[in-house]
């Protein structure tokens, strides 16, 4: 008999993150923590969420840098559901001695032990989201700054360093997660894949997300399924002034137990646990649904929404 209350895997109320940068204006400060071992004890991942609605200030010192003991992923997501690749800003990020400019919805994989940061906003046009994911620990690291007083900086036009970190940056999402049937009022025919081994070899994490801009039809379109890997499902809205506002209500079933999502939230799904269907009960404003699957590097391994298995079964039956 299953006596687990799966509501403990739902994070509706975030913790406040640590202020490790100098930003305190035009952004969510401190950032909101939607996954950690403080929130869910068995979790070994840490996820921070921030909206940016102008050029953050004050600008941090140019020689400020950090170095993590764990692999990390930074996601940069524009807030325009009808033009999802538009970030709405130009942001510089220094990794070791290489400066990268980020100007579209995408992601960057930062290997452990590599000096990185800070982020410098060069231009701003529209609100956008920054997500920081630490892999392998459920706690935020108290990372001391690293001095770069005497380190040279290579721009894109200079001689590249031994490792070209441009190869760790996803500038354009892949479009490969296709539902078994077309869905109205949802980004399609495919959502955006922002990280995978095909995009960044060796990253070993699959991240995809798709915008919802009305009541989905059919509803549900994500049915009960399970994965061989852990999954974190994140939903967030578009109100940067009230980042906890989702803009809808969704009934998310885990092992048959209905969980109500009615604000920005994250759900931890252990490997092998059946989850779904997802049923939209209300819609108010656009929101994004994201699946994060550490350890799953490919579409077949991750199979977000269980769509790949459904398509394979259909092909077998009608092949």
Residue pairs with C-beta under 8 A, 6 or more apart in sequence:
2 255
2 256
4 255
5 257
6 254
6 255
6 257
6 259
6 273
7 257
7 259
8 40
9 40
9 254
9 267
9 268
9 269
9 270
10 252
10 259
10 261
10 265
10 266
10 267
11 34
11 35
11 39
11 40
11 265
11 266
11 267
11 268
12 261
12 263
12 265
14 32
14 33
14 34
14 49
14 244
14 264
15 32
15 33
15 36
15 38
15 39
16 30
16 31
16 32
16 33
17 30
17 31
17 32
17 33
17 48
17 140
18 30
18 140
18 142
19 29
19 30
20 66
20 143
21 60
21 64
21 117
21 118
21 119
22 58
22 59
22 60
22 61
22 64
22 118
23 29
23 56
23 57
23 58
23 60
24 56
24 57
24 58
25 54
25 56
25 57
25 58
26 52
26 53
26 54
26 55
26 56
26 57
27 50
27 51
27 52
27 53
27 54
27 56
28 49
28 50
28 51
28 52
28 240
28 243
29 50
31 48
31 49
31 50
31 130
31 132
32 48
32 49
32 50
32 243
32 244
32 264
33 39
33 46
33 47
33 48
33 49
33 140
34 47
34 48
34 49
34 234
34 264
34 265
34 266
35 43
35 45
35 46
35 47
35 138
35 232
35 266
35 268
36 43
36 45
36 46
36 47
36 138
36 139
36 140
37 43
37 44
37 46
37 137
37 138
37 139
38 138
38 139
40 138
40 268
41 138
42 270
43 138
43 268
44 136
44 137
44 138
45 133
45 134
45 135
45 136
45 137
45 138
45 232
45 292
45 294
46 132
46 133
46 134
46 137
46 138
46 139
46 140
47 131
47 132
47 133
47 134
47 232
47 234
47 266
47 292
48 131
48 132
48 140
49 129
49 130
49 131
49 234
49 236
49 243
49 264
50 129
50 130
50 131
51 79
51 127
51 128
51 129
51 240
51 243
52 89
52 121
52 124
52 127
52 128
52 129
52 130
52 240
53 127
53 240
53 241
54 124
55 121
55 123
55 124
56 121
59 120
60 118
60 120
62 148
63 147
63 148
63 149
64 117
64 118
64 145
64 148
65 94
65 115
65 116
65 117
65 118
65 145
65 146
65 147
65 148
66 115
66 116
66 117
66 143
66 145
66 146
67 113
67 114
67 115
67 116
67 143
67 146
68 110
68 112
68 113
68 114
68 116
68 134
68 141
68 143
69 112
69 113
69 137
69 141
70 112
70 134
70 135
70 136
70 137
70 141
71 109
71 110
71 111
71 112
71 134
71 135
71 136
71 203
72 109
72 110
72 112
72 132
72 133
72 134
72 135
73 107
73 108
73 109
73 110
73 131
73 132
73 133
73 135
73 195
73 203
73 205
73 207
74 93
74 107
74 108
74 110
74 130
74 131
74 132
74 133
75 106
75 107
75 129
75 130
75 131
75 132
75 133
75 194
75 195
75 207
76 87
76 91
76 102
76 104
76 105
76 106
76 107
76 108
76 128
76 129
76 130
77 84
77 87
77 105
77 128
77 129
77 130
77 131
77 194
77 209
77 288
78 84
78 85
78 86
78 87
78 88
78 104
78 105
78 126
78 128
78 129
79 88
79 126
79 127
79 128
79 129
79 238
79 240
80 86
80 88
80 126
81 187
81 211
81 212
81 213
81 238
81 286
81 288
82 213
84 105
84 173
84 187
84 192
84 211
85 104
85 105
85 172
85 173
85 192
86 104
86 105
86 126
87 102
87 103
87 104
87 105
87 106
87 128
88 124
88 125
88 126
88 127
88 128
89 103
89 121
89 122
89 123
89 124
89 125
89 126
89 128
90 101
90 102
90 103
90 121
90 122
90 123
91 101
91 102
91 103
91 119
91 120
91 121
91 122
92 99
92 100
92 101
92 102
92 119
92 120
92 122
93 99
93 100
93 102
93 108
93 116
93 117
93 118
93 119
93 120
94 100
94 116
94 117
94 118
94 153
95 108
95 110
95 114
95 115
95 116
95 165
95 168
96 114
96 115
96 116
96 161
96 163
96 165
97 151
97 152
97 153
97 154
97 161
98 153
98 154
98 160
98 161
98 164
98 165
98 166
99 153
99 154
99 155
99 156
100 108
100 156
100 165
100 166
100 169
101 122
101 156
102 108
102 169
102 171
104 171
104 172
105 128
105 173
105 192
105 194
106 169
106 170
106 171
106 172
106 173
106 194
107 169
107 170
107 194
107 195
107 207
108 165
108 168
108 169
108 170
109 168
109 195
109 200
109 203
110 116
110 168
111 168
115 146
115 148
119 130
127 238
127 240
129 236
131 234
133 205
133 292
134 140
134 141
135 205
135 294
154 160
154 161
156 166
160 166
167 200
168 200
170 194
170 195
170 199
170 200
173 192
173 193
173 194
174 192
174 193
174 196
174 198
174 199
175 189
175 190
175 191
175 192
175 193
176 190
176 193
176 299
177 190
177 191
177 193
177 208
177 210
177 299
177 304
177 305
177 307
178 188
178 189
178 190
178 307
178 311
179 188
179 189
179 221
179 222
179 305
179 307
180 307
180 310
180 311
180 314
181 218
181 221
182 188
182 189
183 216
183 217
183 218
183 221
184 214
184 216
184 217
185 212
185 213
185 214
185 215
185 216
185 217
185 283
186 210
186 211
186 212
186 213
186 214
186 216
186 221
187 210
187 211
187 212
188 210
190 210
191 208
191 209
191 210
191 304
192 208
192 209
192 210
193 199
193 206
193 207
193 208
193 299
194 207
194 208
194 209
195 203
195 205
195 206
195 207
196 203
196 205
196 206
196 207
196 297
196 298
196 299
196 302
197 203
197 204
197 297
197 298
198 298
198 299
203 297
204 294
204 295
204 296
204 297
205 292
205 293
205 294
205 295
205 296
205 297
206 291
206 292
206 293
206 296
206 297
206 298
206 299
206 301
206 302
206 304
207 290
207 291
207 292
207 293
208 290
208 291
208 302
208 304
209 234
209 288
209 289
209 290
209 291
210 288
210 289
211 286
211 287
211 288
212 248
212 280
212 283
212 286
212 287
212 288
212 289
213 286
214 283
215 280
215 283
216 280
219 279
219 280
220 276
220 277
220 278
220 279
220 280
222 276
222 277
222 278
222 305
222 306
223 276
223 277
223 306
223 310
224 253
224 274
224 275
224 276
224 277
224 306
225 274
225 275
225 276
225 303
225 305
225 306
225 309
225 310
226 272
226 273
226 274
226 275
226 306
227 269
227 271
227 272
227 293
227 296
227 302
227 303
228 271
228 272
228 296
228 301
229 271
229 293
229 294
229 295
229 296
229 301
229 302
230 268
230 269
230 270
230 271
230 293
230 294
230 295
231 268
231 269
231 275
231 291
231 292
231 293
232 266
232 267
232 268
232 269
232 291
232 292
232 293
233 252
233 266
233 267
233 269
233 275
233 289
233 290
233 291
233 292
234 265
234 266
234 267
234 289
234 290
234 291
234 292
235 246
235 250
235 261
235 264
235 265
235 266
235 287
235 288
235 289
235 290
236 243
236 246
236 264
236 287
236 288
236 290
237 243
237 245
237 246
237 247
237 248
237 264
237 285
237 286
237 287
238 247
238 285
238 286
238 287
239 245
239 247
239 285
243 264
244 263
244 264
245 263
245 264
245 285
246 261
246 262
246 263
246 264
246 265
246 287
247 283
247 284
247 285
247 286
247 287
248 262
248 280
248 281
248 282
248 283
248 284
248 285
248 287
249 260
249 261
249 262
249 280
249 281
249 282
250 260
250 261
250 262
250 278
250 279
250 280
250 281
251 258
251 259
251 260
251 261
251 278
251 279
251 280
251 281
252 258
252 259
252 260
252 261
252 267
252 275
252 276
252 278
253 259
253 275
253 276
253 277
253 278
254 267
254 269
254 273
254 274
254 275
255 273
255 274
255 275
256 274
259 267
260 281
261 267
262 282
267 275
269 275
276 305
276 306
291 302
291 304
291 305
293 301
293 302
293 304
295 301
296 302
299 308
300 308
303 309
